[in-house]
Protein backbone atom coordinates (compact mmCIF):
# COMPACT_ATOMS: atom_id res chain seq x y z
CA UNK A 1 0.00 0.00 0.00
CA UNK A 2 1.16 3.64 -0.31
CA UNK A 3 3.83 4.60 2.23
CA UNK A 4 3.72 7.26 4.92
CA UNK A 5 5.83 10.39 5.31
CA UNK A 6 5.59 12.38 8.53
CA UNK A 7 7.29 15.29 6.78
CA UNK A 8 6.01 17.19 3.79
CA UNK A 9 7.54 15.56 0.73
CA UNK A 10 9.21 18.84 -0.22
CA UNK A 11 11.13 18.61 3.07
CA UNK A 12 11.72 14.85 3.10
CA UNK A 13 13.32 14.92 -0.39
CA UNK A 14 15.71 17.47 -1.87
CA UNK A 15 14.87 17.09 -5.58
CA UNK A 16 11.60 16.56 -7.44
CA UNK A 17 12.26 14.84 -10.78
CA UNK A 18 9.17 15.82 -12.72
CA UNK A 19 7.83 14.12 -15.79
CA UNK A 20 6.27 16.72 -18.07
CA UNK A 21 3.22 15.65 -20.09
CA UNK A 22 0.45 14.75 -17.66
CA UNK A 23 2.28 16.23 -14.66
CA UNK A 24 3.24 19.82 -15.53
CA UNK A 25 1.23 20.23 -18.73
CA UNK A 26 -1.33 18.36 -20.79
CA UNK A 27 -1.11 19.03 -24.50
CA UNK A 28 -0.40 22.74 -24.89
CA UNK A 29 -1.72 23.93 -21.51
CA UNK A 30 -0.40 23.84 -17.97
CA UNK A 31 -2.05 21.43 -15.56
CA UNK A 32 -4.34 23.66 -13.45
CA UNK A 33 -2.39 25.03 -10.50
CA UNK A 34 0.93 23.47 -11.54
CA UNK A 35 2.91 26.73 -11.98
CA UNK A 36 1.84 28.01 -8.57
CA UNK A 37 2.43 24.68 -6.85
CA UNK A 38 5.92 24.35 -8.32
CA UNK A 39 6.77 27.88 -7.23
CA UNK A 40 5.69 26.93 -3.69
CA UNK A 41 7.78 23.75 -3.84
CA UNK A 42 10.84 25.75 -4.77
CA UNK A 43 10.08 28.32 -2.07
CA UNK A 44 10.07 25.45 0.43
CA UNK A 45 13.64 24.62 -0.61
CA UNK A 46 13.11 21.62 -2.86
CA UNK A 47 15.02 21.48 -6.13
CA UNK A 48 13.12 20.82 -9.36
CA UNK A 49 14.21 19.00 -12.50
CA UNK A 50 12.09 18.39 -15.60
CA UNK A 51 12.74 15.06 -17.29
CA UNK A 52 11.28 13.74 -20.50
CA UNK A 53 11.51 10.68 -22.72
CA UNK A 54 11.00 13.00 -25.70
CA UNK A 55 14.32 13.08 -27.54
CA UNK A 56 13.21 15.42 -30.32
CA UNK A 57 13.34 18.82 -28.56
CA UNK A 58 16.53 20.32 -27.09
CA UNK A 59 16.38 21.44 -23.45
CA UNK A 60 16.27 25.11 -24.51
CA UNK A 61 12.99 24.54 -26.36
CA UNK A 62 11.50 22.59 -23.47
CA UNK A 63 12.47 25.30 -20.96
CA UNK A 64 11.04 28.01 -23.22
CA UNK A 65 7.74 26.14 -23.46
CA UNK A 66 7.59 25.80 -19.67
CA UNK A 67 8.23 29.51 -19.18
CA UNK A 68 5.41 30.30 -21.62
CA UNK A 69 3.14 28.28 -19.33
CA UNK A 70 4.26 30.25 -16.27
CA UNK A 71 6.69 27.64 -14.91
CA UNK A 72 10.15 28.87 -13.99
CA UNK A 73 12.63 26.76 -15.98
CA UNK A 74 16.18 27.06 -17.25
CA UNK A 75 17.72 24.77 -19.89
CA UNK A 76 19.92 23.21 -17.21
CA UNK A 77 16.77 22.20 -15.30
CA UNK A 78 15.69 20.00 -18.22
CA UNK A 79 17.08 16.52 -18.88
CA UNK A 80 16.00 14.50 -21.92
CA UNK A 81 16.36 10.91 -23.05
CA UNK A 82 18.55 12.25 -25.86
CA UNK A 83 21.07 13.49 -23.28
CA UNK A 84 20.90 10.18 -21.46
CA UNK A 85 21.48 8.28 -24.72
CA UNK A 86 24.44 10.50 -25.57
CA UNK A 87 25.94 9.84 -22.13
CA UNK A 88 25.59 6.08 -22.62
CA UNK A 89 27.40 6.35 -25.96
CA UNK A 90 30.13 8.67 -24.65
CA UNK A 91 30.83 6.36 -21.72
CA UNK A 92 31.12 3.36 -24.01
CA UNK A 93 32.95 4.78 -27.02
CA UNK A 94 34.60 7.99 -25.86
CA UNK A 95 34.88 11.49 -27.32
CA UNK A 96 35.09 11.66 -31.10
CA UNK A 97 33.14 8.45 -31.69
CA UNK A 98 31.15 8.43 -34.92
CA UNK A 99 27.51 7.56 -34.28
CA UNK A 100 24.82 6.95 -36.87
CA UNK A 101 21.94 9.30 -36.03
CA UNK A 102 18.33 8.40 -36.74
CA UNK A 103 16.62 11.20 -34.87
CA UNK A 104 15.73 14.87 -34.64
CA UNK A 105 17.52 18.05 -33.56
CA UNK A 106 17.39 17.26 -29.85
CA UNK A 107 19.35 14.05 -30.33
CA UNK A 108 21.83 15.67 -32.73
CA UNK A 109 22.52 18.45 -30.21
CA UNK A 110 22.92 15.99 -27.35
CA UNK A 111 25.50 13.93 -29.27
CA UNK A 112 27.55 16.98 -30.15
CA UNK A 113 27.46 18.22 -26.55
CA UNK A 114 29.18 14.97 -25.53
CA UNK A 115 31.78 15.44 -28.31
CA UNK A 116 30.34 12.64 -30.42
CA UNK A 117 30.08 12.95 -34.21
CA UNK A 118 26.65 12.28 -35.75
CA UNK A 119 26.97 10.59 -39.14
CA UNK A 120 24.68 9.18 -41.81
CA UNK A 121 23.48 5.61 -41.90
CA UNK A 122 25.81 4.75 -44.79
CA UNK A 123 29.02 5.66 -42.90
CA UNK A 124 30.80 2.31 -42.67
CA UNK A 125 33.22 3.31 -39.89
CA UNK A 126 30.46 4.26 -37.44
CA UNK A 127 30.87 2.69 -34.00
CA UNK A 128 27.20 2.66 -32.99
CA UNK A 129 23.72 3.81 -33.97
CA UNK A 130 21.27 5.86 -31.91
CA UNK A 131 17.58 6.26 -32.67
CA UNK A 132 14.94 8.69 -31.46
CA UNK A 133 11.59 10.10 -32.48
CA UNK A 134 11.89 11.90 -35.83
CA UNK A 135 8.90 12.03 -38.18
CA UNK A 136 10.99 13.08 -41.18
CA UNK A 137 13.42 10.12 -41.29
CA UNK A 138 13.17 8.49 -44.74
CA UNK A 139 12.12 4.85 -44.93
CA UNK A 140 15.30 4.03 -46.88
CA UNK A 141 17.36 5.12 -43.86
CA UNK A 142 15.25 2.97 -41.56
CA UNK A 143 15.77 -0.03 -43.83
CA UNK A 144 19.54 0.47 -43.94
CA UNK A 145 19.67 1.00 -40.17
CA UNK A 146 17.79 -2.26 -39.64
CA UNK A 147 20.30 -4.15 -41.76
CA UNK A 148 23.27 -2.59 -39.97
CA UNK A 149 21.81 -3.41 -36.55
CA UNK A 150 21.17 -6.98 -37.67
CA UNK A 151 24.76 -7.20 -38.88
CA UNK A 152 26.16 -6.15 -35.50
CA UNK A 153 26.26 -2.34 -35.18
CA UNK A 154 25.60 -1.54 -31.48
CA UNK A 155 22.25 0.19 -30.97
CA UNK A 156 21.06 2.70 -28.37
CA UNK A 157 17.40 3.81 -28.36
CA UNK A 158 16.34 7.03 -26.68
CA UNK A 159 13.09 5.46 -25.45
CA UNK A 160 10.49 2.82 -26.21
CA UNK A 161 7.31 4.91 -25.84
CA UNK A 162 4.71 3.38 -28.13
CA UNK A 163 2.54 6.51 -28.27
CA UNK A 164 2.97 10.27 -28.27
CA UNK A 165 0.29 12.93 -27.72
CA UNK A 166 -0.53 15.08 -30.74
CA UNK A 167 -3.13 17.68 -31.65
CA UNK A 168 -5.07 14.91 -33.42
CA UNK A 169 -4.83 12.35 -30.59
CA UNK A 170 -2.39 9.65 -29.55
CA UNK A 171 -0.08 8.73 -32.42
CA UNK A 172 2.68 6.13 -32.92
CA UNK A 173 5.80 7.01 -30.94
CA UNK A 174 9.44 6.00 -31.25
CA UNK A 175 8.65 2.68 -29.60
CA UNK A 176 6.88 1.59 -32.77
CA UNK A 177 10.10 2.09 -34.73
CA UNK A 178 12.04 0.26 -32.02
CA UNK A 179 9.67 -2.71 -32.34
CA UNK A 180 10.11 -2.68 -36.13
CA UNK A 181 13.91 -2.66 -35.91
CA UNK A 182 13.92 -5.26 -33.14
CA UNK A 183 11.58 -7.57 -35.05
CA UNK A 184 13.73 -7.43 -38.19
CA UNK A 185 17.16 -7.57 -36.55
CA UNK A 186 16.51 -9.80 -33.55
CA UNK A 187 18.46 -7.27 -31.46
CA UNK A 188 17.33 -5.51 -28.28
CA UNK A 189 18.68 -1.96 -27.95
CA UNK A 190 20.19 -0.34 -24.90
CA UNK A 191 17.36 1.98 -23.82
CA UNK A 192 18.18 5.36 -22.29
CA UNK A 193 14.71 6.59 -21.34
CA UNK A 194 12.24 5.52 -18.67
CA UNK A 195 11.59 2.89 -17.41
CA UNK A 196 15.29 2.14 -17.78
CA UNK A 197 17.58 4.01 -15.42
CA UNK A 198 20.04 6.03 -17.61
CA UNK A 199 17.70 9.06 -17.80
CA UNK A 200 17.19 9.17 -14.04
CA UNK A 201 20.91 8.69 -13.39
CA UNK A 202 21.70 11.47 -15.85
CA UNK A 203 19.23 13.78 -14.11
CA UNK A 204 20.92 13.33 -10.74
CA UNK A 205 24.33 13.78 -12.35
CA UNK A 206 23.32 17.04 -14.03
CA UNK A 207 21.00 18.61 -11.47
CA UNK A 208 22.21 17.14 -8.19
CA UNK A 209 20.13 15.82 -5.35
CA UNK A 210 21.12 13.39 -2.64
CA UNK A 211 17.56 12.19 -1.98
CA UNK A 212 15.46 12.64 -5.14
CA UNK A 213 11.80 11.84 -5.65
CA UNK A 214 10.41 10.85 -9.05
CA UNK A 215 7.05 12.50 -9.84
CA UNK A 216 5.03 11.10 -12.72
CA UNK A 217 1.63 10.19 -14.11
CA UNK A 218 2.49 6.91 -15.88
CA UNK A 219 2.89 3.62 -14.07
CA UNK A 220 4.79 1.87 -16.86
CA UNK A 221 7.47 4.53 -17.37
CA UNK A 222 7.66 7.02 -14.50
CA UNK A 223 6.89 4.76 -11.57
CA UNK A 224 8.48 1.59 -12.92
CA UNK A 225 11.51 3.66 -13.90
CA UNK A 226 11.85 4.98 -10.36
CA UNK A 227 11.71 1.46 -8.97
CA UNK A 228 14.32 0.31 -11.48
CA UNK A 229 16.62 3.10 -10.28
CA UNK A 230 15.91 2.43 -6.60
CA UNK A 231 14.11 5.78 -6.09
CA UNK A 232 10.92 6.69 -4.26
CA UNK A 233 8.08 8.05 -6.38
CA UNK A 234 4.91 10.12 -6.28
CA UNK A 235 2.10 9.29 -8.69
CA UNK A 236 -0.14 12.22 -9.61
CA UNK A 237 -3.52 11.65 -11.23
CA UNK A 238 -3.52 14.55 -13.69
CA UNK A 239 -2.39 12.47 -16.65
CA UNK A 240 -2.98 9.02 -18.11
CA UNK A 241 -3.41 6.91 -14.96
CA UNK A 242 -7.01 6.51 -13.90
CA UNK A 243 -8.92 4.20 -11.60
CA UNK A 244 -8.76 1.09 -13.79
CA UNK A 245 -5.00 1.43 -14.33
CA UNK A 246 -4.29 2.11 -10.66
CA UNK A 247 -6.15 -0.90 -9.25
CA UNK A 248 -4.35 -3.20 -11.73
CA UNK A 249 -0.82 -1.93 -10.97
CA UNK A 250 1.71 -4.73 -10.60
CA UNK A 251 4.19 -4.49 -7.69
CA UNK A 252 6.95 -3.05 -9.90
CA UNK A 253 4.63 -0.24 -10.99
CA UNK A 254 3.31 0.85 -7.59
CA UNK A 255 4.30 4.32 -6.37
CA UNK A 256 5.65 5.13 -2.94
CA UNK A 257 3.12 7.96 -2.59
CA UNK A 258 -0.09 8.92 -4.34
CA UNK A 259 -1.80 12.30 -4.74
CA UNK A 260 -4.42 13.88 -6.99
CA UNK A 261 -1.95 16.55 -8.17
CA UNK A 262 1.34 18.30 -7.40
CA UNK A 263 -0.07 19.62 -4.13
CA UNK A 264 1.02 16.22 -2.84
CA UNK A 265 4.58 17.55 -2.73
CA UNK A 266 3.53 20.15 -0.17
CA UNK A 267 1.92 17.76 2.30
CA UNK A 268 2.79 14.91 4.61
CA UNK A 269 1.36 11.50 3.69
CA UNK A 270 -0.45 9.15 6.04
CA UNK A 271 -0.61 5.51 5.01
CA UNK A 272 -3.89 3.56 5.06
CA UNK A 273 -4.39 1.29 8.05
CA UNK A 274 -6.06 -2.09 8.38
CA UNK A 275 -9.75 -1.83 9.12
CA UNK A 276 -12.37 -4.45 9.92
CA UNK A 277 -11.95 -7.71 8.03
CA UNK A 278 -9.96 -7.20 4.85
CA UNK A 279 -10.77 -3.49 4.65
CA UNK A 280 -8.42 -0.52 4.89
CA UNK A 281 -9.16 2.89 6.29
CA UNK A 282 -7.77 6.42 6.11
CA UNK A 283 -9.11 9.88 6.91
CA UNK A 284 -12.78 8.97 7.03
CA UNK A 285 -12.72 6.53 4.10
CA UNK A 286 -13.06 2.75 4.27
CA UNK A 287 -12.38 0.44 1.30
CA UNK A 288 -12.84 -3.30 0.89
CA UNK A 289 -13.37 -5.84 -1.88
CA UNK A 290 -16.64 -7.78 -1.69
CA UNK A 291 -17.08 -10.71 -4.10
CA UNK A 292 -14.48 -9.18 -6.39
CA UNK A 293 -16.03 -5.70 -6.41
CA UNK A 294 -14.31 -2.70 -4.84
CA UNK A 295 -16.50 -0.87 -2.32
CA UNK A 296 -15.58 2.51 -0.84
CA UNK A 297 -17.59 4.20 1.91
CA UNK A 298 -17.22 7.26 4.08
CA UNK A 299 -16.15 10.85 3.52
CA UNK A 300 -12.93 12.85 3.58
CA UNK A 301 -10.10 14.19 1.43
CA UNK A 302 -9.91 13.14 -2.21
CA UNK A 303 -6.28 12.07 -1.83
CA UNK A 304 -7.19 9.73 1.01
CA UNK A 305 -9.93 8.17 -1.17
CA UNK A 306 -7.35 7.29 -3.80
CA UNK A 307 -4.95 5.89 -1.19
CA UNK A 308 -7.50 3.50 0.35
CA UNK A 309 -8.56 2.45 -3.14
CA UNK A 310 -4.97 1.62 -4.03
CA UNK A 311 -4.29 -0.23 -0.78
CA UNK A 312 -7.43 -2.38 -0.89
CA UNK A 313 -7.07 -3.12 -4.61
CA UNK A 314 -3.40 -4.09 -4.49
CA UNK A 315 -4.01 -6.39 -1.51
CA UNK A 316 -6.77 -8.12 -3.48
CA UNK A 317 -4.63 -8.32 -6.62
CA UNK A 318 -1.72 -9.89 -4.76
CA UNK A 319 -3.96 -12.45 -3.07
CA UNK A 320 -6.17 -13.41 -5.98
CA UNK A 321 -4.16 -12.56 -9.11
CA UNK A 322 -6.76 -10.23 -10.59
CA UNK A 323 -7.72 -6.61 -9.89
CA UNK A 324 -11.12 -5.89 -8.34
CA UNK A 325 -14.08 -4.79 -10.43
CA UNK A 326 -14.52 -0.99 -10.28
CA UNK A 327 -17.59 -0.64 -12.52
CA UNK A 328 -19.82 2.13 -11.20
CA UNK A 329 -17.15 3.49 -8.85
CA UNK A 330 -15.89 7.04 -9.30
CA UNK A 331 -13.64 9.35 -7.32
CA UNK A 332 -15.23 12.14 -5.29
CA UNK A 333 -14.96 15.65 -6.65
CA UNK A 334 -12.28 17.89 -5.08
N, C-alpha and C positions, 0 to 999 in steps of 0.2 A: 504494500500500500504506500501512498505518498509519505515521505519523511517529514519530520518536524524540524523547525529551526526557531529557537527561542529569540534569536536576533532577527532584525530585518535583514532580508537577503543582501541589500546594498551595504550592510555593515559586516555580514558574515563572509562575503566574498569581495575581492578587490577588483575584479574585472568581469563585466558582462559581455559575453561574446554573442552578438545579436545576429541571427539570421535576418534577412531583409524582407522578402516578399511574404506577406502573411503575418509579419511581426511588427515591422516599422511602417510598411506601406502595403496596400493591396492595389494592384494595377498601377494607375497613375496618381493615386491619392494616398495621403498619410492615413494610417489607422487612427480613428478618432481618439484624441488625447495623447497619442504617442509622442509628439514633440514636447509637450509640457511634462509628461512623465519622465522622459529621458533627461530633460533639463534638471528635474528634481533629483534624479538618480545621481547625476554628476555633482550637483550641489551637496549631496550627502557624502561625497568623496569616493564614489565608485567609478572606476575607469570604464570606458565604453569602446568596444571595437565592433565594426560591422563586417560580417563575413558572408560570402556568397559563393555558391557553386557556379554561378555565371562567369564564364571565362571570356566572354566577348567584349565586355566594357572595361577599360582601364580604371584604376581607382579614382583618378581625377574626375571622370564622368560620373561615377557612382556618388562621389562626395558632392559634386555640383547638384545632382538630382536631389540628394537628401537636403541640402541647404534650401533648394527651391520649395521643399515641403515644410520648411521651418525647423529642421533638425540640424543642430550644430555638427559639422563633420569636416574633417580635413582629409586629404588623400592618404596620409599616413595612418588614419583611423580605419581604413578599408583594406581588407585582405581578401583576395580572390583565389579561386581554384587554379587560375592561370599562374599566379605567383607561387602557389604550392607546387604545381607541376614543374615550373622552372627550377625551383629549389631541389626537387627530386633529381632532375636531370643534371644540374650543376654538381650536386654531391656525388653523383655516379660517374660523370664523364669529365668534369672539370671545365674551367674557363676556356673559351675558344672552341668548344665542341660544336660540330655542325649537326643541326637537328632539323629533320624534315618537319615543316609546319603545315598542319591541316587545321586552320583555325582563323579567328578574326583578330582585330587590332589589339585587343586586350592581351591575347596570348603572345603575339609578336612582341609587344612592348615588354612583357614579363621576361621573355627569353633574353632580350637584349640587355635588360637591367641586370641579369645574372651573367653577362658577358658570354652568352651563347650566341651562335650564328644561325638564324633561321634560313633554311634552304628549301628549294623545290623538291618535289617528290621524285624527280629523276636524277638527283645528285647521288651518284654511286658511292661516294666516300662518306655519306652521312653515318653518324654513329647511333642514332636513335630517331624515332618519330614521335611527335606529340600531336594529339587531336583535341579539338574543342568545338563548341557550337559555332557554326559559320554557315549561314544560309546560301552564300554565294560560291561555295567550293564546287568546282565542276565534277561531274560524275566520273570523267576520265581520271581525275586525280584520286578519287576514292578507289577506283578499280586498281590503279597502280599501287596505292598505299596498301590495299588488301594483299596484293601479291608479295610486296616487300615484307610485310609482317609475317605472312605465311612462310617466307623463305628465311626468316630469322632476324629481321631488324627489330631491336627492342622497342617496345611500345608503351608510352605513358598516355593515359586519358585524363583529361581535366576533371571529368565527372561522368556519372552514368545515369543522370536524370532522364527518365523516359519522356517527360512532358515539360513544356514551358508555357507560362501564361502569355497570351497575346490579346490584342484588341478584339479578335474574332473567336476567342475561347482558347482552351488548352490545345496545344499543337505538339507535334513530335519534337522532342529535345535531342540533345547530343547522345543520350543513352540509346536511341534507336540506331544511330550510326555505329555506336560501339557494338551493339548486338549483331549488326550486319557484318562488321569486320571480324568479330569473334566467330560467328557462324562459318564464314568462309575460311578463315585462317586456322581455326582451332586453337587460337592463342588468347589467353586472358591478359588484359593490360594491367600495368600498375596504375591504380586509380588515386588521384590526388585529392579529389573532393570528398565531401561527406557522402556516405557514412565512414569512409576510411579516414585515418587520422592525420595524413600530411597537412591538410588545411588547418586543422585545429592546432597542430604543433607549430605551423608557420605563423599563426596568429599570435601565440604566446611569444614566439621568438621576436616578432616585429613590434608588438604593442606592449609586452611585459605582462605582469600579473603572476603572483605566486599562488593564488587560490582563485582560479577563474570559474565562472558559471556559464554554461552554454544555455542560450535562450532561443527557443525555436517553436515552430508550429507544426512541424512534420515529424511523425514518429520514426519513419523509415530512413531519414537522413539526419536531421538535427539531433534527435534523442538517441538513436542507435549510434550515431557518430560520437556523441559524448561518452556513451558507455564504452565504445571501442577505445577511446583515448583515456579512459579512467577518470572522467570528469563528471561532476554533478550537473544536473540540468533542470531547467524550468520550462515546462510546456505551457504556452499561451494558446488560447482558443479563439484567436482572431483570424486564423488562416484556414488550412485545409482539414485539420482534425476536428471531427464532430463526435457526437455521441456513439455512433456505431463503430467508428474507428477506435475510440478510446477503450470501450469495453472489450474489444478483441485484441488489445495490445499484448504481444508476447513479452516475456520477461526482458529480453534484450532491447525492447523498445519502450520500456516504462520509465517515465521521468522521475527524478528525485522529488520535484515539487510540481504543483499544478495550480494555475491561476487563470481567470477569465481573460486578463490582459496584462500589460506591462506594470500595472499598479502592484502586481505581485512582487516586484522587486523592492517595493517600499514598505513591505509588511513582513511580520513574523509569520510562521506557518505552523499551525497545530495539526498533528496527525490524527486521523480517525482512530477511534478506540472500539474495542469489541463491545457489542451490545448484547441484548438477549438472543439466545440461540446462535444462529450463524450471522446475525446482523452486525452492522457497524454504525457508529454514531459520531456526530461532530456538530457542534454549534447549533443544536436544535433540529438537525436532520437525522433520520434513521433510514438505512438502506439494507435490504435483504433480497435474496433470490428465492422465490416461491415457485416450485414446479417449473423451473427454468426461466421464469419471467422476473425481471428486475422491478422491485417495488421500492419507491422512495416516499417517505412520509415526513411531515413536520414543517418547520419554517426556519428561516435564517438567511445567512449570507449566501450569495450565488456561488462564490468560490468554495464554500464548505459543501454545497450540494454536489458540485463536481468531484470533490475529494471523496465523499462517501460513495458516490457512484463508482469511481475508479476502484476503491478498496474492495467493495462488495463484489464487483464484476471480476476483478483479477483473482480473488479468492475462489470464486466459482469456476473460472476458466482453468486454474491450476488443478482443481480437484476433479473436474469432470471433462476437461479437454475441449470444451466448447464455450463460447461466450453466452451470456444470458440474452434472452429476447428482450428488446427495448421498444417494441412496437407500442405506440400510444404514449410513450414517455417523452417529455420535453423539459428542458431546463427552465427554471423560473426566470422571469425578466429581471434585469438589474434594478 
